[in-house]
Amino acid sequence: MDASQRMLNLVIRTVLLIGMPICFGLGVDHFLTQANLYAIFQAFAFLGIVALGLSVTMIAGEFDLSVAATATVAGLITVKFGQDHAWVGLLGACAFGVAVGVANAVLLPWLGVSSLVTTVGSMMLLTGVAYWVAGGRVLSYGNLDVSDVLDQNLLGIFSPRSLVTIGAYGLVAVFLRFTTLGRDIYAAGGHRKAAIQSGARVGPALTVAFAISGGLTSLGGGLISLSLASASATLGGNVLLQAASAAIVGGVALEGGKGSPLGVAVGVFILTILNNGLGLLNATSTQILLVNGLLLLCVVLLDGRLGAVLGALLSRPLSRFKRREARA
């Protein structure tokens, strides 16, 4: 991807992130109210942390299909074992998620198959576990004080749950940028064979990437279950599709090696703002999914050959202008 195409992609995402709130604000009276902005950040809290975990495996050149099922089981664990002390259930859920992530990473070289195959197996297994733990019913959480604390309004638009997600983005960004294992994760996704030949610790990098994915999705599943004061086997819903879409919209490459937590956050906000605005316009869930799909298709096309063609067309006038400036 050349400089002109990267600039085009940046402009498109910036226009979406800034332009959509303006358009919805003009079309819906209460879109830009404090209460609705709080609702957007609440939606960001769950989708954002799942998308962040998934994006780390995508940057490493893999794909964790088990994130939704992991979040579901984590929510059930939190509610089941955190009745007396929420932190006990939440800690157990996070430990479970990290264990699932490590198991997925260990199975990759042992089975010698794609992460898609490995994690779809994990997804099916964990879905069965979720229905077994739930026993066909919704598990209730009795300590409503915890729910009130997690959803407490802070500074008008934040809550402790959304601030946890924002903090997770900061920690992962620092880890990927400033640690050796973080750079190895990019190397593993960018060019796996070259990374191995250059001495990058690809095995540990993949293990850490999947552990981060499992841990973060479990944290998100546990927190939203405490917030809702309930957990069920259908908690994950379509979060996998939404998280993958947000990561791609945010600039994470499907082939790996590209992307950043900041870009993922932008992608998540673009989707949450779009879904929130369409919901206020009384769009049905089918219509919202259709618009999400169209947006994802456009972003993928612009990141690919179509974007390269448009970038080349836009770079020609700029090149001519620079030549004229140089002559002058």
Residue pairs with C-beta under 8 A, 6 or more apart in sequence:
1 9
1 303
1 307
1 308
2 308
2 311
2 315
3 315
4 311
4 312
4 314
4 315
4 318
5 307
5 308
5 310
5 311
6 311
7 311
7 314
8 302
8 307
8 310
8 311
8 314
9 251
9 302
9 303
9 307
12 299
12 302
13 249
13 250
13 251
13 263
13 266
13 267
13 270
16 270
17 266
17 269
17 270
17 273
20 270
20 273
20 274
20 277
21 31
21 32
21 273
23 277
24 31
24 273
24 276
24 277
24 280
25 31
25 32
27 277
27 281
28 277
28 280
28 281
30 36
30 280
31 276
31 277
31 280
34 156
34 157
36 276
36 280
37 156
37 157
38 153
38 156
38 157
38 158
38 159
39 276
40 157
40 269
40 272
40 273
40 276
41 157
41 158
41 159
41 162
42 151
42 159
42 161
42 162
43 272
43 275
43 276
44 162
44 165
44 268
44 269
44 272
45 159
45 161
45 162
45 164
45 165
45 220
45 223
45 224
46 161
46 165
46 220
46 223
46 224
46 239
47 239
47 242
47 243
47 246
47 268
47 271
47 272
48 165
48 169
48 246
48 264
48 265
48 268
49 164
49 165
49 168
49 216
49 217
49 219
49 220
49 223
50 67
50 68
50 71
50 216
50 217
50 220
50 239
50 240
50 243
51 242
51 243
51 244
51 246
51 247
51 250
51 264
51 267
51 268
52 165
52 168
52 169
52 172
52 216
52 261
52 264
52 265
53 64
53 67
53 212
53 213
53 214
53 215
53 216
53 217
53 220
54 63
54 64
54 67
54 213
54 217
54 240
54 243
54 244
54 247
55 247
55 250
55 252
55 259
55 261
55 264
56 172
56 176
56 185
56 209
56 212
56 213
57 63
57 64
57 115
57 209
57 210
57 213
58 189
58 247
58 252
58 253
58 254
58 256
58 259
59 176
59 185
59 186
59 189
59 209
59 252
59 256
59 257
59 258
59 259
60 185
60 186
60 188
60 189
60 205
60 206
60 209
60 256
61 188
61 189
61 190
61 192
61 255
61 256
61 257
62 108
62 115
62 189
62 206
62 209
62 210
62 256
63 115
63 116
63 119
63 244
64 101
64 104
64 115
64 119
64 210
64 213
64 214
65 116
65 119
65 120
65 122
65 123
65 240
66 100
66 104
66 119
66 120
66 122
66 123
66 126
66 214
67 213
67 214
67 217
67 236
67 239
67 240
67 243
68 123
68 217
68 236
68 237
68 238
68 239
68 240
68 243
69 122
69 123
69 124
69 126
69 127
69 130
69 236
70 96
70 97
70 100
70 101
70 122
70 126
70 214
70 217
70 218
70 221
71 217
71 218
71 220
71 221
71 224
71 235
71 236
71 239
72 126
72 127
72 130
72 221
72 231
72 232
72 233
72 234
72 235
72 236
73 93
73 96
73 126
73 129
73 130
73 133
73 221
74 93
74 94
74 96
74 97
74 217
74 218
74 219
74 220
74 221
74 222
74 225
75 93
75 221
75 222
75 224
75 225
75 231
75 232
75 235
76 130
76 133
76 134
76 139
76 225
76 231
76 232
76 233
76 235
77 89
77 92
77 93
77 96
77 133
77 222
78 86
78 89
78 90
78 92
78 93
78 221
78 222
78 225
78 226
78 231
79 89
79 139
79 140
79 141
79 225
79 226
79 230
79 231
80 89
80 133
80 139
80 231
81 88
81 89
81 92
82 88
82 89
82 90
82 92
82 141
82 222
82 226
83 89
83 141
83 142
83 143
86 143
86 146
86 226
89 222
89 226
90 219
90 222
90 223
90 226
93 218
93 219
93 221
93 222
94 215
94 218
94 219
94 222
96 218
97 214
97 215
97 216
97 217
97 218
97 219
97 221
98 211
98 214
98 215
98 218
99 214
100 122
100 126
100 214
100 218
101 207
101 210
101 211
101 212
101 213
101 214
101 215
102 207
102 210
102 211
102 214
103 122
104 115
104 118
104 119
104 122
104 210
104 214
105 206
105 207
105 209
105 210
105 211
106 207
107 118
108 115
108 118
108 206
109 203
111 117
111 118
127 233
130 233
130 235
131 233
133 233
134 231
134 232
134 233
136 233
137 232
138 230
138 231
138 232
139 230
139 231
139 232
140 229
140 230
141 147
141 225
141 226
141 228
141 229
141 230
141 231
142 229
143 229
144 229
146 226
146 229
147 226
147 227
147 228
147 229
149 160
150 159
150 160
150 161
150 223
150 226
150 227
151 159
151 160
151 161
151 227
152 159
152 160
153 159
154 160
154 163
161 223
161 224
161 227
164 219
164 223
165 220
168 216
168 219
169 261
169 262
169 264
169 265
170 261
172 212
172 216
172 261
173 260
173 261
173 262
175 181
175 182
176 182
176 183
176 185
176 186
176 260
176 261
180 201
181 201
181 204
181 205
181 208
183 200
184 195
184 200
184 201
184 202
184 204
184 205
185 205
185 206
185 208
185 209
186 257
187 194
187 195
187 198
187 200
187 202
187 205
187 257
188 195
188 200
188 202
188 205
188 206
188 209
188 256
189 253
189 255
189 256
189 257
189 258
190 256
190 257
190 258
191 257
192 202
195 202
196 202
221 235
221 236
224 235
225 231
225 235
238 289
242 271
242 292
245 267
245 271
245 292
245 295
245 296
246 264
246 267
246 268
246 270
246 271
247 259
247 264
247 267
248 254
248 267
248 296
248 299
248 300
248 303
249 266
249 267
249 270
249 271
249 295
249 296
249 299
250 259
250 263
250 264
250 265
250 266
250 267
250 268
250 270
251 258
251 259
251 260
251 263
251 264
251 266
251 267
251 303
252 258
252 259
252 263
252 264
252 267
253 259
253 303
270 295
271 292
271 295
274 288
274 291
274 292
274 295
275 288
275 292
278 287
278 288
278 291
279 288
283 291
301 307
302 310
